[in-house]
Amino acid sequence: MSNLRANRVSEQMKKELGDILSRKIKDPRVGFVTVTDVQVSGDLQQAKVFISIFGEDQQKEDTLVGLAKSKGFIRTEIGKRIRLRKTPEISFEIDEAIQYGNKIERILSDLNKE
């Protein structure tokens, strides 16, 4: 039962985080960010947010710094939008899956050309 609730909370957080990051964050360091996944612990105390950032490595680092500085604001906004007893502690991580998929796609297309 707890796993089902954690999945529902993670999906709701994913939706709300996408809206918050695109409309509410005014930090110039935060670039074009897409929330790809949210994993919430079974006790709903921790949330790991996987993001995809468009840009070079320096822009990605700046975006992570900007998001780290905005954690309090983001957590407050999540608390207002989702009714939970305690809002989960948020940590941001870059989702490497898209870049990994692109690399495999490039390798496969190079093999097909030869």
Helices and strands as residue ranges (DSSP letters): H 2-23, E 33-40, E 46-53, H 57-69, H 71-81, E 89-94, H 97-113
